[in-house]
């Protein structure tokens, strides 16, 4: 071979060497589902950069084939784009076999069918299901903006850990080029009475939510030809990239969650002048925001790129080794978008895809982790079982006793009813993190939850191996069965269907159709290895038990797992339901776990002295005439996991807990404790199976609905008393050999009610929109949902001598009165009186006899503050709801009476003995700061004093619509929405500063004022003091 031939041969070898190296390089399987709806011009520019890179890196589909940009994607498919002829290739319903889902662009074709544009709910369902099976999610602009519906967008926020602000933006080299600028920009800008006459380079920002356009022309740019992108420290570490780059395509502005990390940021400070930055700031456009973000948990990784980074008009051959690096090296001669693709997108994605490939077997590893501590024998799986008195957990070697320290999770956020489930994983994630940090080991939910709860629950436990939270899953039968018959055929059929829905959901196989008042959706988070037990049933009312027992004659039943012998029809109903639950789970999933029925003290098997409750009217009721007795239940032959009873037991109800000499004799370390006495007595009657206190707790707030002689009333306790009381009760639960206790409840729920407040929340349908701090049921939470005091007063006044400023505010809980004086106030020598006229200037009390005061308008209420120990609110007798008077009348008697609602009715025992009624002190105003819901007033320094009065105490029935009681009828007993109300014409407050010789130092009378109403309640969340007390005690 001569020299010329050698040279030619060498050149050929060098030319084909990249192909040879590429061809003999290893190929890896990485199954990627690409999703793109934006192919309006018939090209595939929005995703061909992805397919080129996958092929160049030698990632293949599961069948070993390379990726074809024309065929291997889902979304809009052009048939003949020039004729507007397209078809739609839908996402697979099940994408769980995919390693990666790449969402390139979902804007789509808005002139076609609905599925052709925007991300749809069924699509996000498929994507989320895959993510929770370990699939990596990669998404880029445009994912969030129109035409994606708002509710679908919210799901994407949850999945990606970022939230769109509404802003999108782009750098333009020529602002006068109308062909490159969307017509929507011109329309919005000109509709705002602006003239568009821009030239030269600049940025256009569009807020799609607010329909707002901001233009920053060349006088406000720094001429770097685009927006600057810098890699964060975490991005440098993860991606191995450091150099800044410039991007000229469309981008959106997002905010990210705490768990989400920014790998690269867009930085406007390098792209705009100081003048431009200031103008952007005026519109809420941040100087810096994420360009590439990563959300990661123990189940999946999600990446979001805030621009059309993969967009490239043409790509070279993919099968040449080193080509990407060559293109990056010569990128300075390429146009901006092409340069960005080679210099930035390709190396970024190379790292992300390598990470995705490394975790592509994660779903198998997740299964191994979940089932690591699952006991299996004879094709039956268990993680828990009961013995004579304990719950036991399998630890990998043996079953070990676990004393239950749990929290009941109620889900009704302010403004929502119990049937309006939160559907954001981040909500549940935050709750579970805080609950776990409180050092409890279990949570209970009352009904089938939204699918997002189970995803968050699974994620929490995978993130915390060894410190799991165990789930008690209640299966809740509907209330109010026809004819109060629990064994009614249709009622039982519906209940069994609910059992199936719940069991399937627990195993990640649930497909529950949409239904009113219940959770629904696709359940694909398998939490069966963390579900410790099913609680079957609810608090059954005495009349339901009586009626069921009357209408049915079945008293025995024997199933494979549970039976009843010589019991009652109600007990048979429970046994059959539990037996069905265990049978269904065993046959379909080969699982067993302990099951329990749900009951409460009014149905206990103890023979208490009956009492007649006179206040309910002529018919009256007995609270001890029916029972559910666990001694009538029997094990079935196939029962391995066990069975037990679960009970809701509180220290203040029923009354027999408070009026039994045996319980009064019970002593713990702190003295007499009737609650412990009842627990002891109850356990003596609880044979053969263990018992769990599935509900117990203490309510904070300003109202008391039932008196307890041990001080653990139904409401009105401080947060410190709440924490210490829960510990005392839990200690008794443990001492008396129960399986454990589950605290009621995690958070305050404004949707709740009790008998002392329900008749006065009118209209009742509005009670979720405001917080009745007088209602104990709304204040059981360890997490407070608190209304926010408005910064701005709705009405202010001042006087020349004494009252420097008087401010009035109202929120979802209170009327606030803030007093500022022009001198130091010493309550040892002075006192303060405030008369409150809540409606109709001609009605109410016109004088205050004790002080010789005369009012310009009639007052319904009077506040008198003498000192920290002596402050009260009083009411004119005609308007004292505590005495069943609901309409103010004009009067000059000068009388104001204490507010003393009935909380324990007078009762007559079966033996004729009488227990007199107990009334609440609703007039005393507690002194102290406004953290929590216990205190009414406090002084700030020497010259400021703040007062807050709960709306219910001054007969507001609905502060959202300014409605007050106004009913002059006579009633023996009140029902929901029975009383008449009226919209107030405003409040008028008269104030007096009284000297030590009863002289009036200063006074004022306001003009009529009202507070601003609201639709959605404004609130903030705060961990009560009880949280830290419990956390420290259980550490």
GIRAHU-V549473 format. One record per pair of residues at least 6 apart in sequence whose ideal C-beta (glycine too) atoms are under 6 Angstrom apart, sorted by the first residue. I is the first residue (numbers start at 1). J is the second residue. If there is no record, write none. Layout:
I:J
I:J
This chain:
18:320
18:321
18:322
19:320
21:321
22:319
22:320
22:321
25:58
27:58
27:60
28:59
28:357
29:60
30:59
30:99
30:357
31:61
31:62
31:98
31:99
32:100
32:102
33:95
33:98
33:101
34:47
34:50
34:73
34:102
35:74
35:75
35:103
36:46
36:47
36:73
36:75
36:104
36:105
37:75
37:76
37:106
37:108
38:46
38:105
38:107
38:108
39:76
39:78
40:109
42:78
42:81
44:69
45:311
45:313
46:104
46:105
46:311
47:73
47:104
48:69
49:310
49:312
49:341
50:102
50:310
51:67
51:69
52:315
52:318
53:349
54:67
55:66
55:67
55:318
56:318
74:89
74:91
76:86
76:108
76:109
76:116
77:87
77:89
78:86
79:85
79:87
88:115
88:116
91:123
91:126
93:126
95:126
95:130
96:130
96:133
98:130
98:135
99:360
100:136
100:356
101:127
101:130
101:135
101:137
102:138
103:139
103:143
105:142
106:119
106:143
107:142
108:116
108:117
109:116
109:117
110:117
110:147
117:147
118:147
118:148
119:148
119:152
121:152
124:152
124:155
125:522
128:159
129:524
131:137
131:300
132:299
132:455
132:524
132:525
133:363
134:300
134:362
134:363
134:366
136:301
136:356
137:302
138:303
139:304
140:305
140:309
141:250
141:252
141:306
141:307
141:308
144:153
144:164
145:208
146:208
157:163
158:424
158:425
160:295
160:302
160:304
161:256
161:257
161:259
161:260
161:295
162:254
162:256
162:293
162:304
163:255
164:252
164:254
165:253
166:207
166:208
166:209
167:205
167:207
167:253
168:206
168:252
169:203
169:205
169:251
170:204
170:250
171:203
171:226
171:227
171:248
173:201
175:198
175:202
176:199
185:204
185:206
185:213
186:196
188:211
188:213
189:196
189:213
198:215
198:217
200:218
201:218
201:221
202:216
202:217
202:218
202:221
203:216
204:215
205:214
205:285
206:213
214:283
216:276
220:272
220:273
220:275
220:276
221:272
222:271
224:246
224:271
225:246
226:246
226:247
226:248
227:247
227:266
227:271
228:244
228:246
228:267
228:270
228:271
229:245
229:247
229:264
229:266
229:291
230:244
230:265
230:267
231:241
231:242
231:264
232:262
234:261
235:263
235:264
236:242
238:263
239:348
239:351
241:347
245:343
245:344
247:307
247:340
248:336
249:307
249:308
249:337
250:308
251:306
251:307
252:306
253:289
254:290
254:306
256:290
256:293
260:293
260:295
261:294
262:290
262:293
263:292
263:294
264:291
264:292
265:288
265:290
265:291
266:289
266:291
267:288
268:287
269:287
291:306
292:305
293:304
294:303
295:302
297:459
298:462
298:463
299:459
303:352
309:345
312:341
324:346
327:342
328:342
328:343
331:339
331:342
331:343
370:529
371:529
373:394
373:396
374:381
374:383
374:529
375:382
375:394
379:590
380:590
380:592
381:590
381:591
382:592
382:641
383:394
383:529
384:393
384:532
384:593
384:594
385:392
385:399
385:641
385:642
386:594
386:642
386:644
386:690
389:690
389:737
390:401
390:739
391:402
391:404
391:739
392:399
392:401
393:400
393:402
403:740
404:442
404:739
404:740
405:440
405:441
406:440
406:442
406:444
406:742
407:435
407:440
407:443
407:743
407:746
408:444
408:742
408:744
408:745
409:443
409:445
409:746
410:745
410:749
411:421
411:422
412:418
412:749
412:751
414:750
414:785
414:1017
414:1019
415:768
415:769
415:1016
415:1017
417:751
417:768
418:751
419:517
421:450
421:519
423:450
423:452
425:452
425:455
425:456
428:453
428:456
429:456
432:460
436:469
438:1030
438:1031
439:1031
439:1034
439:1035
442:470
443:469
444:472
444:742
446:474
446:476
447:476
448:501
448:502
448:505
448:519
449:519
450:519
451:521
451:523
454:525
454:527
455:525
457:527
458:525
458:527
461:468
461:530
468:530
470:532
471:530
471:531
472:533
472:535
473:531
473:534
474:535
475:499
475:502
475:534
475:536
476:538
477:495
481:488
481:491
482:488
484:543
484:544
484:547
485:548
485:551
486:548
486:573
487:548
487:552
487:569
487:573
496:580
499:581
501:512
503:584
503:585
504:510
505:523
506:527
506:528
506:531
507:526
507:528
507:589
508:524
508:525
508:526
510:523
511:522
512:520
514:520
533:593
533:594
534:581
534:595
535:596
535:598
535:646
536:577
536:578
536:581
536:595
536:597
537:574
537:597
537:598
538:598
539:600
542:626
545:570
545:626
546:626
548:569
548:570
549:568
549:569
549:570
552:569
554:569
554:572
555:567
556:564
556:565
557:563
557:564
557:572
557:575
557:576
559:579
559:636
560:636
560:638
561:579
561:582
561:636
561:638
561:639
562:575
562:578
562:579
562:636
562:643
563:575
563:634
563:636
564:571
564:572
564:575
564:632
564:633
565:634
567:632
571:628
571:632
574:597
578:595
581:595
582:595
585:591
586:592
592:640
592:641
593:641
594:641
594:642
595:643
596:644
596:645
596:646
598:646
599:628
599:647
600:648
601:654
602:623
602:654
603:626
603:627
603:628
604:682
605:627
605:629
605:685
606:685
608:624
608:656
609:909
609:910
610:622
610:624
610:910
611:907
611:909
612:620
612:908
613:620
613:621
613:905
613:907
615:905
617:973
623:654
630:645
630:686
630:689
631:687
643:689
644:689
644:690
645:691
646:692
646:694
647:693
648:695
649:693
649:696
651:675
651:708
651:712
652:706
652:708
652:712
652:713
652:714
653:706
657:674
657:678
658:674
658:708
658:709
662:677
663:674
663:677
663:678
664:674
666:673
666:676
666:677
668:676
674:710
675:729
676:732
679:732
679:736
680:736
683:736
690:739
691:738
692:739
693:733
693:738
693:741
694:742
695:744
696:729
696:741
697:743
697:744
697:780
698:717
698:722
698:725
699:715
699:776
699:779
699:780
700:717
700:719
700:722
700:779
700:933
701:715
701:773
701:776
701:779
701:933
702:773
702:774
702:933
702:950
703:715
703:774
704:713
704:715
704:716
704:903
704:920
705:714
705:715
705:754
705:756
705:776
705:903
706:714
706:903
707:713
707:903
707:904
707:918
712:725
714:776
715:776
718:934
719:932
719:1024
719:1025
719:1026
720:1025
722:1026
723:1026
723:1029
723:1030
726:743
727:1033
730:741
733:741
744:780
745:780
745:781
746:783
747:781
747:783
748:778
748:779
748:781
748:784
748:785
750:768
750:771
750:778
751:768
752:777
752:778
754:775
754:777
756:901
757:772
757:774
757:775
758:976
759:974
760:957
761:767
762:957
762:977
762:981
764:976
764:977
766:958
766:960
769:960
769:1017
770:812
770:959
770:960
771:787
771:812
771:813
772:778
772:952
773:813
773:933
773:950
774:950
774:952
782:1024
782:1026
782:1027
783:1021
783:1023
784:1022
784:1024
785:1019
785:1021
786:1019
786:1020
786:1022
787:811
787:812
787:813
787:1019
788:1018
788:1020
789:811
790:809
790:811
793:807
793:809
794:808
794:809
794:1011
795:808
795:1009
796:807
797:806
797:1004
797:1006
798:804
798:805
799:1002
799:1004
801:1002
802:993
802:1001
802:1002
803:1002
803:1004
804:820
804:821
804:822
805:820
806:819
807:818
808:1009
809:816
810:1011
812:1017
814:948
814:950
815:949
816:948
817:947
818:946
819:945
820:944
821:943
824:942
824:943
827:867
829:996
830:995
831:866
831:994
832:865
833:864
833:992
834:863
834:989
834:991
835:855
835:859
835:862
835:990
836:861
836:989
837:844
837:857
837:858
837:859
837:988
838:860
838:954
838:964
838:987
839:964
839:984
841:857
842:890
843:858
843:888
843:889
843:890
844:858
844:859
844:860
844:876
844:888
845:859
845:876
845:891
846:855
846:858
846:892
847:854
847:892
847:894
848:894
849:894
855:990
856:1005
857:988
858:890
860:876
860:879
860:888
861:873
861:875
861:954
862:874
862:896
863:873
864:872
865:871
868:927
871:925
872:923
872:924
872:925
873:923
874:896
875:897
875:899
877:895
877:897
878:885
878:888
878:889
879:888
880:897
881:955
882:899
882:900
882:901
884:971
886:965
886:967
886:979
887:966
887:967
887:968
898:923
899:922
899:923
900:919
901:920
901:922
902:919
903:918
903:920
904:918
905:917
906:916
906:917
907:915
908:914
925:936
925:937
926:934
926:935
926:936
928:935
928:938
929:938
937:947
939:945
951:959
955:964
955:965
956:964
957:963
957:965
957:981
960:1013
962:983
962:984
962:1010
963:981
963:983
964:984
965:981
966:980
966:981
966:982
967:979
967:980
986:1008
986:1009
986:1010
987:1009
988:1006
988:1008
989:1006
990:1005
991:1004
992:1000
992:1003
993:1001
993:1002
995:1001
